[in-house]
Amino acid sequence: MRETRGCERLGRQMKPGRPSFTAEGAAAIRALETLRPLRLRIFEDPYASAFLSRRTRWRTWVGLRLLIERLMERALPGVIPFTVARARWMDDLLVELAPRAEQIVILGAGYDTTFARHPELPRRLAYFEVDHPDTGQAKRARIAARPELFGDSYDKVRSVAVNFERENLIERLGENGFDLGKQTVYVWSGVIPYLERSAVESTLRQLARSASGSHIMADLVAARGLKHKHASRTLRYFKKLGESIRFMMDPEDLKTIIAPVGLHVESVVMGESLREMYFKPEDPRRVSKFAYLVHLRTGSG
Ligand SMILES: C[S@@+](CC[C@H](N)C(=O)[O-])C[C@H]1O[C@@H](n2cnc3c(N)ncnc32)[C@H](O)[C@@H]1O
């Protein structure tokens, strides 16, 4: 097993009382993608910029896009294109799976705007967003401040505050109307790498109890990335933000955490494949080969 051991020493996680900065970073990346010329754009999020603070907003000015993208690429090679492709892949799969589901749960939602971007999602579904209390609160405040933008898109969404490292996810969801017996699609984007291994395992164990035929989408960072020359720079970058990378695992080792809880792996998509799937040949962006996506499923349904 090659996951990072002792990553705890990399720093304290999520500063108390402060919403996640990486959540804002992911929203900024989606806002920047929305500014790209249509022919090279692989994802659109017209709501993302509503979540940016003043210190981040200037980075998404249209005239600065190329410069900012270059600086981000130098700081975190391949991570920005991966973040955009991840959003596209999860979006496409969610839209495909939603008609057969009864509930949708966005885990560690950050400033994800799935429910605003997809008014076509069936109205009969129950929608939940789960996040660390500080980030969830900041998100609700920003949505409430822009009624002309968000309209009623979030009226049906139930916000559930959960710290994956300290609380029982299913219990907290249950208190908010979630039904473990109903087929559910879980989107867990950009969260696993920031958690302790015990929190990843315990969350997967809880999700595995969902009705047969439920689906989980998530992304992970491969532990072999630690050998790359930029690895320490990347880890330092996240540590400085106060959101250290604490869990990494190679795709070959996934079975060690997936099989014991009774989940099945539907597919694993490596960063390089995302480039082939979504980016035009003339688009020079490289997608990190150390990050990958997984589609998991419960039961045999
Ligand atoms: C990189 S952001 C990803 C946000 C969003 N899913 C996306 O793809 O844009 C990480 C998210 O994980 C959440 N998070 C980090 N640690 C957490 C924890 N212990 N419990 C609950 N949420 C956590 C943060 O609040 C933040 O929203």
The ligand as an SDF file (V2000), in Angstrom:
LIG
                    3D

 27 29  0  0  0  0  0  0  0  0999 V2000
  -11.6030   21.3440   -3.2080 C   0  0  0  0  0  0  0  0  0  0  0  0
  -13.1210   21.6930   -2.4130 S   0  0  0  0  0  0  0  0  0  0  0  0
  -14.2090   20.8540   -3.5430 C   0  0  0  0  0  0  0  0  0  0  0  0
  -15.5490   21.5080   -3.5870 C   0  0  0  0  0  0  0  0  0  0  0  0
  -16.5020   20.9660   -4.6440 C   0  0  0  0  0  0  0  0  0  0  0  0
  -16.8720   19.6040   -4.3800 N   0  0  0  0  0  0  0  0  0  0  0  0
  -15.9310   21.1320   -6.0220 C   0  0  0  0  0  0  0  0  0  0  0  0
  -15.6550   20.1380   -6.6980 O   0  0  0  0  0  0  0  0  0  0  0  0
  -15.7990   22.2940   -6.4410 O   0  0  0  0  0  0  0  0  0  0  0  0
  -13.1070   20.6450   -0.9790 C   0  0  0  0  0  0  0  0  0  0  0  0
  -14.4190   20.6320   -0.2240 C   0  0  0  0  0  0  0  0  0  0  0  0
  -14.3230   19.6330    0.8120 O   0  0  0  0  0  0  0  0  0  0  0  0
  -14.8960   20.1420    1.9910 C   0  0  0  0  0  0  0  0  0  0  0  0
  -14.2530   19.4710    3.1370 N   0  0  0  0  0  0  0  0  0  0  0  0
  -12.9370   19.3900    3.4210 C   0  0  0  0  0  0  0  0  0  0  0  0
  -12.7450   18.7120    4.5740 N   0  0  0  0  0  0  0  0  0  0  0  0
  -13.9960   18.3520    5.0020 C   0  0  0  0  0  0  0  0  0  0  0  0
  -14.4780   17.6250    6.1170 C   0  0  0  0  0  0  0  0  0  0  0  0
  -13.6500   17.1490    7.0450 N   0  0  0  0  0  0  0  0  0  0  0  0
  -15.8110   17.4440    6.2480 N   0  0  0  0  0  0  0  0  0  0  0  0
  -16.6790   17.9350    5.3170 C   0  0  0  0  0  0  0  0  0  0  0  0
  -16.2700   18.6150    4.2240 N   0  0  0  0  0  0  0  0  0  0  0  0
  -14.9560   18.8220    4.0760 C   0  0  0  0  0  0  0  0  0  0  0  0
  -14.5920   21.6340    1.9630 C   0  0  0  0  0  0  0  0  0  0  0  0
  -15.4700   22.3800    2.7820 O   0  0  0  0  0  0  0  0  0  0  0  0
  -14.7680   21.9330    0.4790 C   0  0  0  0  0  0  0  0  0  0  0  0
  -16.0830   22.2950    0.1690 O   0  0  0  0  0  0  0  0  0  0  0  0
  1  2  1  0
  2  3  1  0
  2 10  1  0
  3  4  1  0
  4  5  1  0
  5  6  1  0
  5  7  1  0
  7  8  2  0
  7  9  1  0
 10 11  1  0
 11 12  1  0
 11 26  1  0
 12 13  1  0
 13 14  1  0
 13 24  1  0
 14 15  1  0
 14 23  1  0
 15 16  2  0
 16 17  1  0
 17 18  1  0
 17 23  2  0
 18 19  1  0
 18 20  2  0
 20 21  1  0
 21 22  2  0
 22 23  1  0
 24 25  1  0
 24 26  1  0
 26 27  1  0
M  CHG  2   2   1   9  -1
M  END
$$$$
